[in-house]
Amino acid sequence: MLETGQLIPINFKGRKFNAVVIDPNGLGEGRPPVGIGYRGMSLHTDEPAQTFVDRVSEIEGINVLKLPSGKTFRVSE
């Protein structure tokens, strides 16, 4: 059973990450939304963590990480 804050290993595009569970059933039964944090993104992308911090902005009252591609991802604390 998953718990909020639990670290779990995930595979994405052939790479392994440790991610933190945000909500155990947030996307349906047994399907948690997960996060890896700025430091985790930095470790797996070879970009400094500050680059990700600088890309966070507020859109309609929600903090989002905006990628150069234009995709946005909600940021939680």
The 8 nearest C-alpha neighbors of each residue, nearest first, counted from 0:
[[1, 2, 29, 23, 5, 24, 3, 28],
 [0, 2, 23, 5, 3, 20, 29, 31],
 [3, 1, 5, 23, 4, 0, 20, 22],
 [2, 4, 20, 21, 22, 5, 23, 1],
 [5, 3, 20, 19, 2, 21, 6, 22],
 [4, 6, 20, 19, 2, 3, 7, 1],
 [7, 5, 19, 18, 17, 20, 4, 8],
 [6, 8, 18, 17, 19, 5, 9, 20],
 [9, 7, 17, 16, 18, 15, 6, 10],
 [10, 8, 16, 15, 17, 7, 11, 18],
 [11, 9, 15, 14, 13, 16, 12, 8],
 [12, 10, 14, 13, 15, 9, 16, 8],
 [11, 13, 14, 10, 15, 9, 16, 43],
 [12, 14, 11, 10, 15, 9, 16, 43],
 [15, 13, 11, 10, 12, 16, 9, 43],
 [14, 16, 10, 9, 11, 8, 13, 17],
 [17, 15, 9, 8, 18, 10, 14, 11],
 [16, 18, 8, 7, 6, 9, 35, 19],
 [17, 19, 35, 34, 7, 6, 33, 16],
 [18, 20, 6, 34, 33, 4, 5, 35],
 [21, 19, 33, 4, 3, 5, 22, 31],
 [20, 22, 33, 3, 32, 19, 4, 23],
 [21, 23, 25, 31, 3, 24, 20, 32],
 [24, 22, 31, 1, 2, 25, 3, 29],
 [25, 23, 28, 31, 27, 29, 30, 22],
 [24, 26, 22, 31, 27, 23, 32, 30],
 [27, 25, 30, 24, 31, 32, 28, 29],
 [28, 26, 24, 30, 25, 29, 31, 23],
 [27, 29, 24, 30, 26, 25, 23, 31],
 [28, 30, 24, 27, 31, 23, 1, 26],
 [31, 29, 26, 27, 24, 28, 25, 23],
 [32, 30, 23, 24, 25, 22, 26, 33],
 [31, 33, 21, 25, 22, 20, 26, 30],
 [34, 32, 20, 21, 19, 18, 31, 35],
 [35, 33, 19, 18, 36, 20, 21, 32],
 [34, 36, 18, 39, 19, 40, 17, 37],
 [37, 35, 39, 38, 34, 40, 18, 19],
 [36, 38, 40, 48, 39, 41, 51, 35],
 [37, 39, 41, 40, 36, 48, 42, 35],
 [40, 38, 42, 35, 36, 41, 37, 43],
 [39, 41, 37, 43, 38, 42, 44, 36],
 [40, 42, 38, 46, 48, 39, 44, 47],
 [43, 41, 39, 40, 44, 45, 38, 46],
 [44, 42, 40, 41, 45, 39, 16, 46],
 [43, 45, 41, 46, 42, 40, 47, 39],
 [44, 46, 41, 42, 43, 47, 40, 48],
 [47, 45, 41, 44, 48, 50, 42, 40],
 [48, 46, 49, 41, 50, 45, 51, 38],
 [47, 49, 41, 37, 50, 51, 38, 46],
 [48, 50, 52, 47, 51, 53, 37, 46],
 [51, 49, 53, 48, 47, 52, 54, 46],
 [52, 50, 54, 53, 49, 48, 37, 55],
 [51, 53, 49, 54, 50, 55, 48, 37],
 [54, 52, 50, 51, 55, 49, 56, 64],
 [55, 53, 51, 52, 64, 65, 56, 50],
 [56, 54, 64, 63, 52, 53, 65, 62],
 [55, 57, 63, 62, 54, 64, 58, 65],
 [56, 58, 62, 61, 60, 63, 59, 55],
 [57, 59, 61, 60, 62, 56, 63, 55],
 [58, 60, 61, 57, 62, 63, 56, 73],
 [59, 61, 58, 57, 62, 63, 56, 73],
 [62, 60, 57, 58, 59, 63, 73, 74],
 [63, 61, 57, 74, 56, 73, 58, 55],
 [64, 62, 73, 74, 72, 55, 56, 71],
 [63, 65, 55, 72, 71, 54, 73, 74],
 [66, 64, 71, 54, 70, 63, 69, 55],
 [65, 67, 68, 69, 70, 71, 64, 54],
 [66, 68, 69, 65, 70, 54, 71, 64],
 [69, 67, 66, 70, 65, 71, 64, 72],
 [70, 68, 67, 66, 65, 71, 64, 72],
 [71, 69, 66, 68, 65, 72, 67, 64],
 [72, 70, 65, 64, 63, 66, 69, 73],
 [73, 71, 64, 63, 74, 65, 70, 66],
 [72, 74, 63, 62, 64, 75, 71, 61],
 [75, 73, 63, 62, 72, 64, 76, 55],
 [76, 74, 73, 62, 63, 34, 21, 61],
 [75, 74, 36, 62, 34, 73, 21, 37]]
